[in-house]
């Protein structure tokens, strides 16, 4: 007989020897009580609410000769009104962002701003950003109709 058959026969014999090795019940003997009864799952434990501690002190911003970052940027323009205006900025670049094109404009003071479609710049709102131009809708004053202003990239 080959070794393989010997191993197979030995394995089968071990399996059969392990089956049904318990006591045989005698007729008329009481049946044993069933095993432990499964209980329904308990309700999950909820986290304990934290106790109220001492109140935190109020936080205040100290400017120390710096601009308050929570106040809007307001720059005087050539016309004397406060804030930026469409005619006081120049388009310096157009880039592609994750949600669409972005326009890079520079104010008269040399500070750059990033604009996307729908943003408001002074008296105008960005309506379209092209590969080399930005269109603004400027509200008309004194009963005049709104106009469209286009800023183009300089190619020189």
C-alpha positions in Angstrom: 0.0 0.0 0.0 1.3 3.4 -0.8 2.0 6.0 1.9 -0.7 8.2 0.6 -3.4 5.5 1.2 -2.0 4.8 4.6 -2.3 8.5 5.6 -5.8 8.7 4.2 -6.9 5.6 6.0 -5.4 6.8 9.3 -7.1 10.2 8.9 -10.5 8.6 8.2 -10.1 6.3 11.2 -9.3 9.3 13.5 -12.3 11.2 12.3 -14.6 8.2 12.8 -13.2 7.5 16.2 -14.0 11.1 17.4 -17.7 10.9 16.3 -20.4 9.9 18.7 -18.1 9.1 21.6 -20.6 10.2 24.2 -22.7 8.0 26.5 -25.7 6.3 25.1 -28.9 7.3 26.8 -30.7 4.6 28.7 -34.5 4.2 28.1 -36.6 5.9 30.8 -33.8 8.1 32.1 -34.5 11.8 32.5 -33.1 14.0 29.7 -30.5 16.5 30.8 -31.4 20.2 31.0 -30.6 22.3 28.0 -27.5 24.5 27.9 -27.4 28.2 28.9 -30.3 30.3 27.5 -29.3 33.1 25.2 -30.2 36.5 26.6 -31.3 39.4 24.4 -28.6 41.9 23.7 -28.2 44.6 26.3 -28.8 48.3 25.4 -25.5 50.0 24.3 -23.8 52.1 26.9 -24.0 55.8 26.3 -21.1 58.1 26.9 -21.1 60.2 30.0 -21.8 63.8 29.6 -18.9 66.0 30.5 -19.2 68.1 33.6 -19.4 71.9 33.3 -16.0 73.4 34.0 -15.0 77.0 34.6 -15.9 79.6 32.0 -13.2 80.5 29.5 -12.0 84.1 29.3 -13.2 86.2 26.4 -10.7 86.4 23.5 -10.0 89.9 22.1 -7.8 90.9 19.1 -5.0 93.3 19.8 -4.0 95.1 16.5 -0.6 96.4 17.7 -0.3 98.6 14.6 -1.5 95.8 12.3 -4.6 95.7 10.1 -7.6 93.9 11.7 -8.0 90.8 9.5 -11.8 90.7 10.2 -12.4 94.1 8.6 -12.9 94.4 4.8 -10.1 95.9 2.8 -10.9 99.5 1.8 -8.6 101.5 -0.4 -9.1 105.0 -1.7 -9.5 105.3 -5.4 -8.7 108.1 -7.9 -12.3 109.2 -7.7 -12.2 109.7 -4.0 -14.7 106.9 -3.1 -13.7 104.2 -0.7 -12.8 100.7 -1.9 -11.5 99.2 -5.1 -13.2 99.8 -8.4 -13.0 97.8 -11.7 -11.3 100.7 -13.5 -8.6 101.0 -10.8 -7.3 97.4 -11.1 -5.4 95.6 -13.8 -5.6 92.0 -14.9 -2.2 90.2 -14.3 -3.1 86.6 -15.0 -5.7 83.9 -15.4 -5.2 80.4 -14.0 -7.3 77.2 -13.9 -8.4 76.3 -10.4 -10.2 73.2 -9.1 -13.7 74.7 -9.6 -12.9 76.7 -12.6 -10.8 79.6 -13.9 -9.5 82.3 -11.5 -8.5 85.8 -12.4 -5.5 87.4 -10.8 -5.9 91.2 -10.5 -3.6 93.9 -9.0 -4.8 97.0 -7.2 -3.3 100.4 -7.5 -1.2 99.8 -4.3 0.4 96.6 -5.8 -1.6 94.1 -3.8 -2.9 91.1 -5.7 -6.4 89.7 -5.5 -7.8 86.4 -6.7 -11.3 86.5 -8.2 -13.7 83.8 -9.5 -17.0 84.1 -11.3 -19.6 85.8 -9.1 -17.2 87.7 -6.9 -17.7 91.4 -6.3 -14.9 93.9 -6.8 -15.9 97.4 -5.7 -18.6 98.5 -8.0 -18.6 95.4 -10.3 -19.3 91.7 -10.3 -17.3 89.1 -12.2 -19.5 87.6 -14.9 -17.1 85.6 -17.0 -13.4 84.7 -16.9 -11.8 83.8 -20.3 -8.3 82.7 -21.1 -7.0 86.3 -21.5 -9.9 88.5 -20.2 -12.3 89.1 -17.4 -15.8 90.5 -17.8 -17.5 92.6 -15.1 -21.0 93.9 -14.8 -20.8 97.4 -13.3 -23.9 98.8 -11.7 -24.9 102.2 -13.2 -25.3 105.1 -10.9 -28.0 107.8 -11.1 -30.6 105.8 -13.0 -28.1 104.6 -15.6 -28.2 101.0 -16.9 -25.6 98.5 -15.9 -22.6 98.2 -18.2 -20.1 95.5 -19.1 -16.4 96.2 -18.5 -13.7 93.9 -19.9 -10.2 93.7 -18.5 -7.6 92.1 -20.9 -4.1 90.7 -20.2 -1.4 92.9 -21.5 0.7 91.1 -24.2 3.7 93.5 -24.2 
